[in-house]
Amino acid sequence: MKKILITGGNGLLGQSLRLMLSKQYEIIATGLNSDRLKNHNHTYTSLDVSIMKDCENILVQFMPDVVINTAAITDVDYCELNKKKCLNINALSINTFLSYCKKYNKKFIHLSTDFLFDGKLGPYHENEECNPINYYGFSKMKAENLIINTKLKNFSIIRTCLVYGKKIDSNNIFMWVKKKLEKGEALNIVDDQYRTPTLYSDLSQAIFEIIKLDLKGIYNISGGEYLSIFDFVCKIVSIFDFDKSLVKRCNSDKINQKAQRPKKSGLLIDKAIKDFNYLPTKMEVYLKSIK
Ligand SMILES: NC(=O)c1ccc[n+]([C@@H]2O[C@H](COP(=O)([O-])OP(=O)(O)OC[C@H]3O[C@@H](n4cnc5c(N)ncnc54)[C@H](OP(=O)(O)O)[C@@H]3O)[C@@H](O)[C@H]2O)c1
C-alpha cells in the first residue's frame, strides 16, 4: 500500500486529506501542534517543517511514496509583519522534502495560491506570469521556484483560492461569517476583490485524483464560480437567512489590512477539467446541503 506523508495535518485541507486518503493509502499525518483530528486510526506525529533534522528523521523512518505539503503560515497580514518566519516556513522548509523526493524518486505535492498574481487580470491560467503583491504570495512563489529548479521527476503544484467549508475548528471565510453573524456582529466586506472560492472537500478530492492518476505539473484547483467576496458573503447570508443589514459593502482602501490583496484574482480550472474531469461543487448546492 502506498505511504503518504501529509504536513499541516491539523489544517482545513490537511484534516480533510487525512480522512479521504486514509481510505485507500497508509497515512502518516504531521502537524505543528498536537493532533486535532478525532476518530482516526492512522499515525500522527508533531512536526515543525522548519526543523530540518526532524523532517529528515520522519522521512527516513516512514519512507513515504508521496509527500503532500499543506503546512504554511496562511495569515496573510501576519506574513507581511513576519517576513523571515514566513519565508522560512512557506518556502525554505520544503528543501528537506525536495532532497528526499529527488534522492528516492518520490512524488512531491505542494499547495500554492492565486496570491502569486497581482490581480490586475484574473482569473488566471496555470501558465500566466506571477507577480505577487504581498509577502505571503512572494513566499509561495519562492516555494514554487524551488520545486521547479530542483528538477524533480515527479511533482505537482496545486494552486487554490479562498478555501471554505463547514469545519468547526477552522477560521475560513464561511465559518468566520457564520460565527460573526450568529452573534449579531456587523461585517465590512470588500466588493472589489474577486475570487473563485474553493470547497475544501473538492480540493482534497482533486488531490486524490492527482495521486491516483499520477498527474504531474501545475494544476489550478478551485471553484468554478467567479465573484466578489461581497457577493460570496451575500450568498451565505441569503441561504442561512442571516440579517443582511449586518453586512456592509466596502472597498479595499477602507479596511485597514497590513498586506495588500490582489483585486481580480481567482483561478481558471480548464486544465483540471480536461485532464481528470474535475467537477467543483456549486456554492449554492453546498451551502444548502449544510444549512
Ligand atoms: N485557505 C485558503 O484559502 C488557501 C488559499 C490558497 C492556498 N492555500 C494553501 O493551501 C494550504 C493549506 O491551507 P489550509 O487552509 O489548510 O491552511 P490552515 O488551515 O491554516 O493550515 C495550515 C497548517 O499549517 C500548519 N503549520 C504552520 N506552521 C507550521 C510549521 N512550522 N510546521 C508544521 N506545520 C505548520 C498549522 O499547524 P497547526 O494547526 O498544528 O498549528 C496549520 O494547521 C497552504 O499551503 C495554503 O498556503 C490555502
The ligand as a Tripos MOL2 file, in Angstrom:
@<TRIPOS>MOLECULE
LIG
   48    52     1     0     0
SMALL
NO_CHARGES

@<TRIPOS>ATOM
      1 N1         -7.0800   28.5010    2.8950 N.am      1 LIG1
      2 C1         -7.0250   29.1440    1.7390 C.2       1 LIG1
      3 O1         -7.9030   29.9490    1.3990 O.2       1 LIG1
      4 C2         -5.8700   28.8840    0.8000 C.ar      1 LIG1
      5 C3         -5.8410   29.5580   -0.4290 C.ar      1 LIG1
      6 C4         -4.7590   29.3300   -1.2850 C.ar      1 LIG1
      7 C5         -3.7580   28.4390   -0.9130 C.ar      1 LIG1
      8 N2         -3.8130   27.8140    0.2950 N.ar      1 LIG1
      9 C6         -2.7070   26.9150    0.6580 C.3       1 LIG1
     10 O2         -3.2420   25.6290    0.9620 O.3       1 LIG1
     11 C7         -2.5150   25.0230    2.0310 C.3       1 LIG1
     12 C8         -3.4630   24.5260    3.1120 C.3       1 LIG1
     13 O3         -4.2450   25.6290    3.5800 O.3       1 LIG1
     14 P1         -5.2480   25.4810    4.8090 P.3       1 LIG1
     15 O4         -6.4050   26.3510    4.5400 O.co2     1 LIG1
     16 O5         -5.4660   24.0590    5.1440 O.co2     1 LIG1
     17 O6         -4.3730   26.1940    5.9380 O.3       1 LIG1
     18 P2         -4.5210   26.1580    7.5150 P.3       1 LIG1
     19 O7         -5.8640   25.6760    7.9230 O.co2     1 LIG1
     20 O8         -4.0290   27.4800    8.0010 O.co2     1 LIG1
     21 O9         -3.4710   25.0290    7.9080 O.3       1 LIG1
     22 C9         -2.0990   25.2270    7.7910 C.3       1 LIG1
     23 C10        -1.4340   24.3080    8.7920 C.3       1 LIG1
     24 O10        -0.0310   24.5560    8.7210 O.3       1 LIG1
     25 C11         0.4820   24.2190    9.9750 C.3       1 LIG1
     26 N3          1.7480   24.8830   10.2160 N.ar      1 LIG1
     27 C12         2.0130   26.2020   10.3850 C.ar      1 LIG1
     28 N4          3.3130   26.3790   10.6520 N.ar      1 LIG1
     29 C13         3.8770   25.1650   10.6260 C.ar      1 LIG1
     30 C14         5.1840   24.6670   10.8620 C.ar      1 LIG1
     31 N5          6.2130   25.4850   11.1580 N.pl3     1 LIG1
     32 N6          5.3970   23.3290   10.7780 N.ar      1 LIG1
     33 C15         4.3880   22.4780   10.5040 C.ar      1 LIG1
     34 N7          3.1260   22.8750   10.2850 N.ar      1 LIG1
     35 C16         2.8890   24.1970   10.3670 C.ar      1 LIG1
     36 C17        -0.5450   24.6090   11.0210 C.3       1 LIG1
     37 O11        -0.4380   23.6410   12.0400 O.3       1 LIG1
     38 P3         -1.1680   23.6700   13.4840 P.3       1 LIG1
     39 O12        -2.6320   23.8260   13.2030 O.co2     1 LIG1
     40 O13        -0.8290   22.3480   14.0910 O.co2     1 LIG1
     41 O14        -0.6070   24.8590   14.2040 O.co2     1 LIG1
     42 C18        -1.8600   24.5590   10.2320 C.3       1 LIG1
     43 O15        -2.6950   23.5240   10.6680 O.3       1 LIG1
     44 C19        -1.4860   26.0500    2.4790 C.3       1 LIG1
     45 O16        -0.2580   25.7410    1.8820 O.3       1 LIG1
     46 C20        -2.0090   27.3640    1.9250 C.3       1 LIG1
     47 O17        -0.9570   28.2700    1.6460 O.3       1 LIG1
     48 C21        -4.8580   28.0000    1.1500 C.ar      1 LIG1
@<TRIPOS>BOND
     1     1     2 1
     2     2     3 2
     3     2     4 1
     4     4     5 ar
     5     4    48 ar
     6     5     6 ar
     7     6     7 ar
     8     7     8 ar
     9     8     9 1
    10     8    48 ar
    11     9    10 1
    12     9    46 1
    13    10    11 1
    14    11    12 1
    15    11    44 1
    16    12    13 1
    17    13    14 1
    18    14    15 2
    19    14    16 1
    20    14    17 1
    21    17    18 1
    22    18    19 2
    23    18    20 1
    24    18    21 1
    25    21    22 1
    26    22    23 1
    27    23    24 1
    28    23    42 1
    29    24    25 1
    30    25    26 1
    31    25    36 1
    32    26    27 ar
    33    26    35 ar
    34    27    28 ar
    35    28    29 ar
    36    29    30 ar
    37    29    35 ar
    38    30    31 1
    39    30    32 ar
    40    32    33 ar
    41    33    34 ar
    42    34    35 ar
    43    36    37 1
    44    36    42 1
    45    37    38 1
    46    38    39 2
    47    38    40 1
    48    38    41 1
    49    42    43 1
    50    44    45 1
    51    44    46 1
    52    46    47 1
@<TRIPOS>SUBSTRUCTURE
     1 LIG1         1 GROUP 0 **** ****
